[in-house]
Amino acid sequence: MLLQLSAEFDPQSDVVPWLLAQGPAAALDTFEKSAANPYIVNVERNGKIIYTWKGSGRNTCIGLYDPLNKQNEHLYTFEKDLHIISCSINNEKTLLVAVSFLQSTKEERVNQLLQPVSKCLTLVIEIHPVNNVRVLKAVDTCIRVQFLYPVANRNPFPESHLLLISEDKYIEQFHIHVVTEDHHKVVIQNSGQLPRDRVADDFIWAQWDMTEQRLFYIVPKESRNILKCVQFYPDENFNLILEASLDISLRDTGLKFVNFGYDYSQDQEMEPRSLNLQVFTSKTGSFCLCCSQAPDIPMEVTYSVSFLHKGYSKTFTVALQRTDYPQVKEVAFLNLDYYVAVYLPGHFLHLLNTQHPDLMCYNLFLTGEDARINVLHKSSIQSPFKSVVWDCCSGRMFTVRINECSLMQFLCNSKLDSDRLAALHCALLHVRNTTDLEMQIIQWISENLSTCYTFDPFQEFIIASLYWTMCPETSKLDKLLPYTSLLYWNGIIPGITCITDIISLPELKVHNCKGFWEKLTLNLECVKYAEPHLHYNNNVLRREWYKLLSDEKAEERRTTTYLRNIFENAKKVLSNLAAWNLEERLVPLFQEEDYQQRLLIGLLDLICRIMEAVWRKYSLQSCVLCLDERGSVAEFSAFHIMSRILEAANGMCMPLPPGFHTLHTGLGVRCLPLHTLLHYIDNGVLQLTETCAIKLLKDLDNTEKNEKLKFSIFTRLPEAIGHKVSQLWNHPVNSNFIARNSVKLLLDKLRNRQHNRPVVDRLSVHVEFLPLNYLVDMLAEVEDQGLNPFEEEDNVNAKFVEETALKHTMMLLGL
């Protein structure tokens, strides 16, 4: 079970014991007790829950439950058997408005035959203390009511503001001014009609966003429907802030209210073709419209999600597999912030990524046991707040979150790359909050490198981890940051089909807004001007990287401000890396300075954490590896993983921590046969470093086998490193190499200069061998001209060349 529910409110455990303790006046009526249990009528912005129950004598009672302190409060009692369909209380708990109710007793029905009365009354009740009752509306159509709430930590309103939503397709805002009398009594000041504002007319659907105090509603036009949003503010003002043209067909759906409380009887009488439509927003600026209607084809469900912040919609069709499960009316849409959950009990659970909805492989589609949500087995499920589920039938309310253990279990058991990608990104981008979870992910990657065919798990881990780390610091640039290494996805998710359509972007009516509207504006501007050509692409970085390497090889290191900034950043990252806790660090990375790595240094700590996890997994030692011993099976596994890390980093043009190449090559020397080792070096998998070459010379003696290895490595060293390392190897062949190289460089310098033949004899021992005498004299003259390329190194001069040549000749002659 991927989604974990935690009980927030249960009438049976949170209300019934309190009612029974109140005595006969408030206790549940013993007659038809099962039908008279408390049920939720509304949930206010502060999380407090309004509920009703039938008290003694079939009175209708209204109570309030505070989930923070787990306390109940009796608000009001009607001495009649009434049916409450909507109820709201202001923030100061001085007005219980406007209870709207239907007269449903037998006596009232008889009275209606004799004298017509209104079916629905809307009342304003003073409850601090209980005092006057005032009729706000008396009509034949149902009414919904909702108080506006101020932002947190604001002083109490001198005036309360009430929304009244009518089935006659209009919405009004009433302003109720209250005053204090006798030091404690709060009463309504207005003696006449309450002042009101018209908010909306002729709508066919409306939804209230309690958290953000927004009203969404849909108005039909000639060719299409228009979604509008009104934002309410603490200063009692409101603005029409957004309009969006919809391509959704609202055929014979009737009027529908969302998040204006819950009417149990209405749900029982809901028509089979009733519209199921909800709007979900998130703090990242995501703006989604979810829609489903009764299916035309049995055993098939179709629903759509319009990503208004992205400019496209996706319509999904799911073929139901189970025939033994009771038919449900509709799917349930749940707001999980970064995800929209589409839940059909007994069949499937679909988590749609709202921040990155473009690739299907980042949506989790679950069936069977993975899709089951405990205690939610029926329809009539609402999501009034983010990550909150309200089971309207039972009256229970839950907080919902993605279970880390279940997510990791799903990742480990998945066989499809699409499921693995979805679970991996869910864990890294949206659930990740513990080091333990990160270590579990690294372990899974190290065990499944060869079974992921359509993506590189190390690349995905690195990019997703960087995105998660950088987003809080670059809130306005997160739209351009890479979150995946994949450019497209052509895979198929079994059991579900998807059709993508381009839709119109919403139009913002008010500018310079803050919070969600600012994030939405950035999203829309990104769609208009940035996608896809301004999205991050490592091609630019790769070109600059190759240019820097080329300059470095040509010894043309530029001293521009750009390079200075690079080196300054490198110093900061290296200093942070050096702050590692030495007692905990296991990986024996060599502390060396690598110019190429410093050019584009980054991701160091992340790569080090991956390697730390690998070292712990295979119980490797933290001591520096000795190259004269053969590697173990565990070391070979670590070498294979390091090769995949190198491949992933090169594919994204990203640098590696200092010492990575030295350790990687050291493991290669210990674990690979010579021909394979040289093949890896020649193809760039292993990169030879100065530290590694020096360690090779020191650790290995001059046996025939080791000399062959040294010669093979020595001839493959980069020229700059070869000059330094060659001075440390006391071997005749190495001396011969140094002498030949010295002669070659000196003669290259001599070609460009005019010179006279030297006559000075510089030989310590005169040798009657004219070719050698001529060569040594020539080299001595070049040295006099200051052209010796080895002038900074000891004992590399014409004399050294002469002695080496004689020794080499004697060896060839067997003397």
C-alpha positions in Angstrom: 0.0 0.0 0.0 1.8 3.0 -1.3 -0.4 5.7 0.4 -0.5 5.7 4.1 -3.4 7.2 6.0 -3.4 8.5 9.5 -6.6 9.1 11.3 -7.3 12.8 11.9 -11.0 12.6 12.9 -13.3 9.7 13.6 -16.8 10.5 14.9 -17.0 7.2 16.8 -13.8 7.8 18.8 -13.6 11.6 18.9 -17.2 12.6 19.3 -19.4 9.8 20.6 -17.6 9.3 23.9 -17.9 13.0 24.6 -21.6 13.0 23.8 -22.3 10.1 26.1 -20.5 12.0 28.9 -22.7 15.1 28.4 -25.8 13.5 29.8 -29.3 12.9 28.3 -29.7 16.3 26.7 -26.8 15.9 24.3 -26.5 12.1 24.1 -27.4 10.3 21.0 -31.0 9.2 20.6 -31.3 5.5 21.3 -33.9 5.2 18.6 -32.4 4.2 15.3 -29.0 4.9 16.8 -27.1 3.7 13.8 -28.8 6.3 11.6 -28.3 9.1 14.1 -24.5 8.9 14.4 -22.6 12.2 14.1 -21.5 13.2 10.6 -19.4 16.0 9.2 -21.1 19.0 7.7 -18.1 21.2 7.0 -14.4 21.7 7.6 -13.1 25.2 8.2 -9.8 26.8 7.2 -8.3 26.4 10.7 -9.0 22.7 10.5 -12.0 22.7 12.9 -14.8 20.3 12.0 -18.5 21.1 12.2 -20.7 18.1 12.7 -24.3 17.3 13.6 -26.2 14.6 15.5 -29.6 13.8 16.7 -29.9 14.4 20.4 -32.5 13.5 22.9 -36.1 13.9 21.6 -34.8 13.9 18.0 -33.4 17.4 18.5 -30.8 18.4 15.9 -27.5 19.5 17.5 -24.4 21.1 16.0 -21.0 20.6 17.4 -17.4 21.7 16.7 -14.3 19.5 17.0 -10.7 21.0 17.3 -8.2 18.4 16.1 -5.3 20.4 17.6 -6.4 20.0 21.3 -8.8 17.1 20.6 -11.7 18.9 22.2 -15.4 19.1 21.3 -17.7 22.0 21.8 -21.5 22.2 21.6 -22.6 25.1 19.4 -26.4 25.1 19.0 -29.5 22.9 19.3 -32.6 23.0 17.2 -35.6 21.6 19.0 -36.7 19.9 15.8 -35.7 17.0 13.6 -34.0 18.9 10.8 -31.8 18.0 8.0 -28.6 20.2 7.9 -27.2 20.6 4.5 -24.6 23.4 5.1 -23.1 25.1 8.1 -20.2 27.5 8.8 -18.8 29.3 11.8 -16.8 32.5 11.7 -13.2 32.6 12.9 -14.0 34.3 16.2 -16.7 31.7 17.0 -19.3 34.4 17.6 -21.6 33.6 14.7 -22.8 30.2 13.6 -24.1 31.0 10.3 -26.2 30.3 8.6 -27.3 27.0 9.1 -29.2 26.0 5.9 -31.7 23.2 6.5 -34.6 21.4 4.9 -37.8 20.9 6.9 -38.2 17.2 6.9 -40.5 16.2 9.9 -43.9 14.6 9.3 -45.6 17.6 11.0 -43.9 20.0 8.6 -45.0 18.0 5.6 -48.6 18.2 6.8 -48.2 22.0 7.3 -46.9 22.4 3.8 -50.2 21.0 2.5 -52.2 23.6 4.4 -49.8 26.6 4.0 -46.9 26.8 1.6 -43.5 27.4 3.3 -40.0 27.7 2.0 -38.1 24.4 1.7 -34.8 25.9 2.7 -34.0 28.4 5.4 -30.6 30.1 5.9 -30.1 31.5 9.4 -27.5 33.6 11.2 -27.2 32.7 14.9 -25.4 34.6 17.6 -23.7 32.1 19.7 -21.4 34.2 22.0 -23.6 33.6 24.0 -26.6 32.0 22.2 -28.9 34.9 21.5 -30.7 36.1 18.4 -31.5 34.1 15.3 -31.9 35.9 12.1 -33.3 34.7 8.7 -30.9 35.4 5.9 -32.7 33.5 3.1 -36.0 31.7 2.8 -36.1 30.0 -0.6 -37.2 26.8 -2.3 -33.7 25.9 -3.6 -30.8 24.6 -1.6 -28.2 27.0 -0.3 -24.5 26.5 0.7 -22.8 28.9 3.1 -19.1 29.5 3.9 -17.4 32.1 6.1 -14.3 33.8 4.9 -11.3 33.4 7.2 -8.4 35.8 7.7 -4.8 35.0 7.2 -3.0 33.4 10.2 -2.0 35.6 13.2 -4.4 38.4 12.2 -6.5 40.3 14.7 -10.2 39.3 14.8 -12.4 40.8 12.2 -14.6 43.7 13.2 -16.7 42.3 10.4 -17.4 38.8 9.3 -17.8 38.0 5.6 -20.1 35.2 4.4 -20.3 33.5 1.1 -23.8 32.3 0.1 -23.9 29.9 -2.9 -27.3 29.2 -4.4 -28.6 26.4 -6.6 -30.2 29.3 -8.6 -26.6 29.8 -9.9 -25.5 32.9 -8.1 -23.0 33.6 -5.4 -23.2 36.5 -2.9 -20.9 37.9 -0.2 -22.6 39.2 2.9 -20.9 41.6 5.3 -22.0 41.1 8.9 -20.8 43.8 11.4 -20.7 42.7 15.0 -20.4 44.7 18.2 -19.8 43.8 21.9 -22.5 44.5 24.5 -22.3 44.2 28.3 -18.6 43.5 28.0 -19.0 40.0 26.6 -22.1 39.6 24.5 -21.5 39.8 20.7 -24.4 40.8 18.6 -25.1 41.7 15.0 -25.1 45.5 14.6 -27.0 45.7 11.3 -30.7 46.2 12.0 -31.9 46.1 8.4 -30.7 44.2 5.4 -27.1 43.1 5.5 -24.8 44.7 2.9 -23.9 42.3 0.1 -21.8 42.0 -3.1 -22.6 39.9 -6.1 -19.6 37.6 -6.8 -20.8 35.3 -9.6 -23.8 34.5 -11.8 -24.9 31.8 -14.2 -22.3 29.3 -13.2 -22.7 25.5 -13.6 -19.9 24.4 -11.2 -18.2 25.9 -8.2 -15.4 24.9 -5.9 -14.1 26.6 -2.7 -10.4 26.6 -1.9 -10.5 26.9 1.9 -6.8 27.1 2.5 -6.1 29.9 0.0 -9.6 31.6 0.2 -10.3 31.2 -3.5 -13.5 30.6 -5.5 -13.3 28.7 -8.7 -16.4 28.5 -10.9 -17.3 27.6 -14.5 -19.5 29.8 -16.7 -20.8 28.3 -20.0 -20.2 30.4 -23.2 -21.4 29.9 -26.8 -18.6 27.6 -28.0 -16.8 26.6 -24.8 -16.8 26.9 -21.0 -14.8 29.5 -19.1 -13.1 28.7 -15.8 -12.8 31.7 -13.5 -11.1 32.3 -10.2 -11.9 34.9 -7.6 -9.4 35.6 -4.9 -10.6 37.0 -1.5 -8.4 39.2 0.6 -8.3 40.0 4.4 -9.4 43.6 3.7 -12.8 42.3 2.4 -11.9 43.0 -1.2 -12.0 40.4 -3.9 -10.7 40.2 -7.5 -11.4 38.2 -10.5 -7.8 37.1 -11.0 -7.9 34.4 -13.7 -9.9 33.1 -16.6 -9.2 30.0 -18.6 -10.9 28.6 -21.7 -11.8 24.9 -21.3 -12.3 22.3 -24.0 -14.1 20.0 -21.5 -17.6 18.9 -22.5 -20.0 19.4 -19.6 -23.0 17.5 -21.1 -26.1 17.3 -19.0 -24.1 17.3 -15.8 -26.3 19.5 -13.6 -25.0 21.9 -10.9 -22.1 20.7 -8.8 -20.6 22.2 -5.6 -17.1 21.1 -4.4 -15.7 21.7 -0.9 -18.8 23.6 0.3 -19.5 21.0 3.0 -21.1 17.7 2.5 -24.7 16.7 2.1 -25.1 12.9 2.7 -28.6 12.6 1.2 -27.5 14.4 -1.9 -24.7 11.9 -2.5 -27.1 9.1 -2.1 -29.3 10.6 -4.8 -26.5 11.6 -7.2 -27.2 11.0 -10.8 -25.0 8.5 -12.5 -23.8 11.1 -15.1 -23.0 13.7 -12.5 -19.8 15.7 -13.3 -16.8 14.9 -11.2 -14.5 17.9 -11.6 -11.9 19.4 -9.2 -9.2 22.0 -9.3 -5.9 21.4 -7.5 -3.1 23.9 -7.0 0.3 23.6 -5.3 2.9 25.9 -3.8 5.1 25.3 -6.9 2.6 27.1 -9.1 1.0 23.9 -10.5 -2.6 24.4 -11.6 -4.5 21.3 -12.5 -8.1 20.6 -13.5 -9.2 17.0 -13.0 -12.3 15.7 -14.7 -14.2 12.4 -15.1 -17.7 11.4 -16.1 -19.6 8.2 -16.0 -18.2 5.7 -18.6 -19.8 5.0 -21.9 -18.2 1.6 -22.1 -18.5 -0.9 -19.2 -15.3 -2.0 -17.5 -13.5 1.1 -18.8 -12.8 4.4 -17.0 -11.7 7.6 -18.7 -10.5 10.7 -16.9 -8.5 13.8 -17.9 -6.1 16.1 -16.1 -5.5 19.6 -17.7 -2.2 21.0 -16.6 -3.1 24.6 -17.1 0.3 25.8 -16.0 1.9 23.8 -18.8 -0.6 24.3 -21.6 -1.7 20.8 -22.3 -4.0 18.1 -21.0 -3.8 14.4 -20.8 -6.7 12.0 -21.2 -6.3 8.5 -19.7 -8.3 5.4 -20.4 -8.0 2.4 -18.1 -9.3 -1.0 -18.9 -10.6 -2.5 -15.6 -9.4 -6.0 -14.9 -11.5 -7.0 -11.9 -15.1 -8.1 -12.4 -15.7 -9.2 -8.8 -15.5 -5.8 -7.2 -18.7 -3.7 -6.7 -19.2 -1.1 -9.3 -18.4 2.4 -8.0 -19.9 5.7 -9.2 -16.7 7.6 -10.1 -13.0 7.9 -9.5 -11.7 10.0 -6.6 -9.2 12.8 -7.1 -6.8 13.5 -4.2 -4.5 16.5 -3.8 -1.0 15.3 -2.7 0.8 18.6 -3.6 3.4 17.3 -6.0 1.0 14.6 -7.2 -2.6 14.3 -8.1 -3.9 10.9 -7.1 -6.7 9.2 -9.1 -8.2 6.4 -7.1 -10.7 3.9 -8.1 -11.2 1.5 -5.1 -10.5 -2.1 -5.9 -9.0 -1.3 -9.3 -6.1 1.2 -9.5 -4.2 4.1 -8.0 -2.7 6.6 -10.5 -0.2 9.3 -9.2 0.3 12.0 -11.7 3.4 14.2 -11.3 2.0 17.8 -11.5 5.4 19.5 -11.5 6.9 17.4 -14.3 3.9 15.9 -16.2 5.4 15.8 -19.6 6.9 12.3 -19.4 4.6 9.4 -18.6 7.4 7.5 -16.9 7.2 9.8 -13.9 3.6 8.8 -13.1 3.0 5.9 -10.8 0.3 3.6 -12.0 -0.5 0.9 -9.4 -2.9 -2.0 -9.4 -3.7 -4.9 -7.0 -2.4 -4.7 -3.5 -0.1 -1.8 -4.3 -3.1 0.3 -5.2 -5.2 -0.5 -2.1 -5.7 2.3 0.4 -6.8 1.0 3.8 -10.2 2.0 5.1 -11.1 3.7 1.8 -13.2 1.2 -0.1 -16.1 3.2 -1.4 -16.7 6.4 -3.4 -17.8 9.7 -1.9 -14.1 10.6 -1.1 -13.1 14.3 -1.1 -9.8 16.1 -0.7 -10.7 19.4 1.0 -7.1 20.2 1.9 -3.7 19.3 0.6 -2.8 15.7 1.7 -6.1 15.3 3.5 -8.8 12.7 2.6 -12.4 12.9 3.8 -14.4 9.7 3.6 -17.8 11.4 3.4 -19.8 8.2 4.0 -18.2 7.3 7.4 -17.5 10.9 8.4 -13.8 10.0 9.0 -10.9 12.3 8.0 -7.3 11.3 7.3 -4.0 12.8 6.5 -2.4 11.0 3.6 1.2 10.6 2.6 3.4 8.4 0.5 4.8 5.6 2.6 8.6 5.4 2.2 8.9 1.7 3.0 6.2 0.8 0.5 7.7 3.0 -2.1 11.1 1.4 -1.7 9.5 -2.1 -1.8 7.7 -1.1 -5.0 11.0 0.1 -6.5 12.8 -3.1 -5.5 10.0 -5.4 -6.9 9.4 -3.5 -10.1 10.4 -5.1 -13.4 9.4 -2.3 -15.8 11.7 0.7 -16.3 8.7 3.0 -16.3 7.8 1.9 -12.7 11.4 2.1 -11.6 11.8 5.7 -13.0 8.5 6.8 -11.4 9.4 5.3 -8.0 13.0 6.6 -8.1 12.0 10.2 -8.9 9.2 10.1 -6.3 11.6 9.0 -3.7 14.3 11.5 -4.6 12.3 14.6 -5.4 9.2 14.4 -3.2 9.7 11.9 -0.3 13.4 12.1 0.3 14.0 13.4 3.8 16.3 10.9 5.5 19.9 9.7 4.9 18.7 6.2 5.3 16.4 6.4 2.3 19.2 7.8 0.2 21.4 4.9 1.2 18.7 2.4 0.3 18.4 4.0 -3.1 22.1 3.9 -3.7 22.2 0.2 -2.7 19.3 -0.5 -5.1 21.1 1.2 -7.9 24.3 -0.7 -7.3 22.4 -4.0 -7.4 20.3 -3.1 -10.5 22.8 -1.4 -12.9 22.6 -4.1 -15.5 18.8 -4.4 -15.4 17.8 -0.9 -16.3 17.7 -0.8 -20.1 16.2 2.6 -21.0 17.9 4.9 -18.5 21.1 5.2 -16.5 20.1 5.0 -12.8 23.2 6.9 -11.7 22.5 9.8 -14.0 18.9 9.9 -12.7 20.1 9.8 -9.1 22.6 12.6 -9.6 20.3 14.9 -11.5 17.3 14.3 -9.3 19.4 14.8 -6.1 20.9 18.1 -7.5 17.4 19.3 -8.5 16.1 18.6 -5.0 19.1 20.4 -3.4 19.1 23.4 -5.7 15.4 24.2 -6.0 15.0 25.8 -2.6 17.9 28.1 -3.4 16.9 29.0 -7.0 13.1 29.2 -6.7 12.8 31.3 -9.8 15.1 29.2 -11.9 13.8 25.7 -11.0 11.8 25.7 -14.2 15.0 25.6 -16.2 16.9 23.1 -14.1 17.2 19.6 -15.4 15.3 17.0 -13.4 16.0 14.0 -15.7 18.6 12.8 -18.1 15.9 11.6 -20.5 14.8 13.8 -23.4 11.8 11.7 -24.3 10.0 8.5 -23.4 8.4 6.2 -25.9 7.6 3.4 -23.5 4.2 1.9 -22.8 2.6 1.5 -19.4 0.5 -1.7 -19.4 -3.2 -1.2 -18.7 -3.4 2.5 -19.5 -3.5 4.6 -22.6 -2.9 8.4 -22.8 -3.8 11.1 -25.3 -2.1 14.5 -25.0 -3.8 17.7 -26.3 -2.6 21.3 -26.5 -4.9 23.7 -24.5 -5.0 27.4 -24.1 -3.0 29.0 -21.3 -5.0 30.7 -18.6 -5.1 34.5 -18.6 -4.2 36.4 -15.4 -6.3 39.5 -14.9 -4.2 40.9 -12.0 -0.4 41.3 -12.1 2.4 41.7 -9.5 0.8 39.2 -7.2 2.7 37.2 -4.6 2.6 33.6 -3.5 0.9 31.0 -5.7 0.0 33.6 -8.4 3.6 34.7 -8.7 4.7 31.0 -9.2 1.9 30.4 -11.7 3.0 33.5 -13.7 6.6 32.2 -13.8 5.3 28.8 -15.0 3.2 30.4 -17.8 6.1 32.7 -18.9 8.3 29.7 -19.0 5.9 27.9 -21.3 5.6 31.0 -23.5 9.2 32.0 -23.8 11.5 29.3 -22.4 10.3 25.9 -23.4 12.1 24.0 -24.8 15.0 26.1 -26.1 16.0 27.6 -22.8 15.9 24.4 -20.8 19.3 23.1 -19.5 21.3 21.3 -22.1 24.8 20.0 -21.4 25.9 20.6 -25.0 27.0 24.2 -24.2 28.8 23.0 -21.1 30.4 20.2 -23.1 31.8 22.6 -25.7 33.2 24.9 -23.0 34.7 21.8 -21.2 36.4 20.6 -24.3 37.8 24.1 -25.0 39.2 24.4 -21.5 40.8 21.0 -21.8 42.3 22.0 -25.1 43.7 25.2 -23.6 45.1 23.2 -20.7 46.9 20.8 -23.0 48.3 23.7 -25.1 49.5 25.3 -21.9 47.4 28.4 -22.7 45.6 28.7 -19.4 43.6 31.9 -19.6 43.5 34.3 -16.6 40.0 35.7 -17.4 37.4 36.6 -14.8 35.5 33.5 -15.9 38.4 31.2 -15.0 39.1 33.0 -11.8 35.4 32.4 -10.7 35.7 28.8 -11.6 38.8 28.3 -9.4 37.3 30.3 -6.6 34.2 28.0 -6.6 36.5 25.0 -6.8 38.3 26.1 -3.7 35.0 26.5 -1.8 33.8 23.0 -2.8 37.1 21.4 -2.0 37.2 23.0 1.4 33.7 21.6 2.1 34.8 18.2 0.9 37.9 18.4 3.2 35.5 19.0 6.1 34.3 15.4 5.9 34.4 13.6 9.2 37.6 11.6 8.9 36.4 8.9 11.3 33.4 8.1 9.1 35.0 8.3 5.7 35.8 4.9 4.3 36.7 5.6 0.6 40.5 6.1 0.3 40.3 9.0 -2.2 43.7 10.5 -2.7 43.9 14.2 -1.8 45.5 15.6 -5.0 45.1 18.6 -7.2 43.7 17.9 -10.6 43.5 21.0 -12.9 41.0 19.4 -15.2 38.7 18.5 -12.4 39.0 21.9 -10.8 37.8 23.5 -14.0 34.3 22.2 -13.6 34.1 20.9 -10.1 30.8 20.0 -8.6 28.7 17.0 -7.4 31.6 16.0 -5.2 29.8 15.4 -2.0 27.1 13.5 -3.8 29.5 11.2 -5.6 31.4 10.7 -2.4 28.2 9.7 -0.6 27.5 7.2 -3.4 30.9 5.7 -3.0 30.7 5.7 0.8 27.5 3.6 0.5 29.3 1.2 -1.9 32.3 0.8 0.4 29.9 0.0 3.3 27.9 -2.4 1.2 30.9 -4.5 0.3 32.7 -4.0 3.7 35.8 -2.6 2.0 38.6 -1.1 4.1 39.4 2.6 4.3 43.2 2.0 4.0 45.0 3.0 0.8 45.1 0.2 -1.6 48.4 -1.6 -2.2 49.0 -2.3 -5.9 51.1 -5.4 -5.5 48.2 -7.5 -4.4 45.2 -8.9 -6.3 41.8 -7.5 -5.7 38.9 -9.4 -4.1 35.4 -10.0 -5.5 34.1 -7.1 -3.5 36.7 -4.8 -4.9 35.8 -5.9 -8.4 32.2 -5.1 -7.7 33.2 -1.6 -6.5 35.4 -1.2 -9.6 32.4 -2.0 -11.8 30.2 0.5 -10.0 32.9 3.2 -10.2 33.0 2.5 -14.0 29.3 3.1 -14.2 29.6 6.3 -12.2 32.3 7.5 -14.5 30.1 6.7 -17.5 27.2 8.5 -16.0 29.3 11.6 -15.2 30.9 11.7 -18.7 27.4 11.4 -20.3 26.3 14.5 -18.5 29.6 16.3 -18.8 30.0 16.5 -15.0 33.2 16.3 -13.0 34.2 13.8 -10.4 35.9 14.3 -7.0 39.7 14.7 -6.8 41.3 11.3 -6.4 38.4 9.4 -8.2 40.5 8.5 -11.2 43.5 7.4 -9.0 41.3 5.1 -6.9 39.5 3.8 -10.0 42.8 2.9 -11.8 44.2 1.4 -8.6 41.2 -0.9 -8.4 41.7 -1.7 -12.1 45.3 -2.7 -11.5 44.3 -5.0 -8.7 41.3 -6.6 -10.4 41.9 -6.7 -14.1 44.3 -8.8 -16.2 47.0 -6.7 -18.0 45.5 -6.8 -21.5 42.1 -5.8 -20.1 43.6 -3.0 -18.0 45.5 -1.6 -21.0 42.3 -1.8 -23.1 40.4 0.2 -20.5 43.2 2.8 -20.4 43.4 3.1 -24.2 39.6 3.6 -24.5 39.5 6.3 -21.8 37.7 4.2 -19.1 40.7 4.4 -16.8 42.6 7.7 -16.7 46.2 7.7 -15.6 47.1 10.2 -12.9 50.5 11.3 -11.5 49.6 9.9 -8.1 48.7 6.6 -9.5 51.8 6.3 -11.6 54.1 7.2 -8.7 52.3 4.7 -6.5 52.7 2.0 -9.1 56.4 2.6 -9.3 56.8 2.5 -5.5 54.5 -0.5 -4.8 55.7 -2.9 -7.5 59.2 -4.4 -7.6 61.2 -5.0 -10.8 60.2 -8.6 -11.5 59.6 -9.4 -15.1 55.8 -9.3 -14.7 55.8 -6.0 -12.9 58.3 -4.5 -15.3 56.0 -5.4 -18.2 53.1 -3.6 -16.3 55.3 -0.6 -15.6 56.5 -0.3 -19.2 52.9 -0.6 -20.5 51.7 2.1 -18.1 54.8 4.3 -18.6 54.4 4.5 -22.3 50.7 5.6 -21.9 51.3 8.4 -19.5 50.5 11.9 -20.6 53.7 13.8 -21.6 53.6 16.2 -18.7 53.1 13.5 -16.1 55.7 11.2 -17.8 58.4 13.9 -17.4 57.8 14.0 -13.6 57.4 10.3 -13.0 60.4 9.3 -15.1 62.8 10.9 -12.6 61.6 8.5 -9.9 62.2 5.2 -11.7 65.8 4.0 -11.4 65.8 1.5 -14.3 68.1 1.3 -17.4 65.3 1.3 -19.8 63.8 4.4 -18.2 67.2 6.1 -18.4 67.4 5.3 -22.1 63.9 6.7 -22.5 64.9 9.9 -20.8 68.0 10.3 -22.8 66.2 9.7 -26.1 63.5 12.2 -25.1 66.2 14.8 -24.1 68.0 14.4 -27.5 64.7 14.7 -29.4 63.6 17.9 -27.7 67.1 19.5 -27.9 67.4 18.8 -31.6 63.8 20.2 -32.1 65.0 23.4 -30.5 68.2 23.5 -32.5 66.4 23.4 -35.8 65.2 27.0 -35.4 68.6 28.5 -34.5 71.7 29.3 -36.4 74.8 27.9 -34.7 78.5 27.2 -35.1 80.0 23.8 -34.5 81.2 23.5 -30.9 84.9 22.8 -30.2 84.7 22.6 -26.5 85.2 19.0 -25.2 82.7 18.4 -22.3 83.1 14.6 -22.0 84.3 13.2 -18.7 85.9 10.3 -20.5 87.2 10.7 -24.1 85.6 8.0 -26.3 86.9 7.3 -29.8 83.4 7.1 -31.4 82.9 10.1 -33.7 79.1 10.0 -34.1 78.6 10.0 -30.3 81.3 12.7 -29.9 79.5 14.9 -32.5 76.1 14.5 -30.9 77.3 15.2 -27.4 79.1 18.3 -28.5 76.0 19.6 -30.3 73.9 19.0 -27.2 76.4 20.8 -25.0 76.2 23.9 -27.2 72.4 23.9 -27.1 72.6 23.8 -23.3 74.9 26.8 -23.4 72.2 28.7 -25.3 69.7 28.0 -22.5 67.5 25.7 -24.5 67.5 22.7 -22.2 63.9 21.6 -21.6 65.0 19.6 -18.5 66.9 22.4 -16.8 64.7 22.2 -13.7 65.4 18.5 -13.3 68.6 17.0 -11.8 71.2 15.2 -13.8 69.5 15.5 -17.2 72.2 17.0 -19.5 74.6 16.1 -22.2 76.8 14.1 -19.8 73.7 12.1 -18.7 72.9 11.4 -22.4 76.5 10.2 -23.1 76.6 7.8 -20.2 73.2 6.4 -20.9 74.1 5.8 -24.6 77.3 4.0 -23.6 75.5 1.8 -21.1 72.7 1.0 -23.6 75.3 0.1 -26.3 77.2 -2.2 -23.9 73.9 -4.0 -23.0 73.2 -4.5 -26.7 76.7 -5.9 -27.3 76.5 -8.1 -24.2 79.6 -6.6 -22.6 
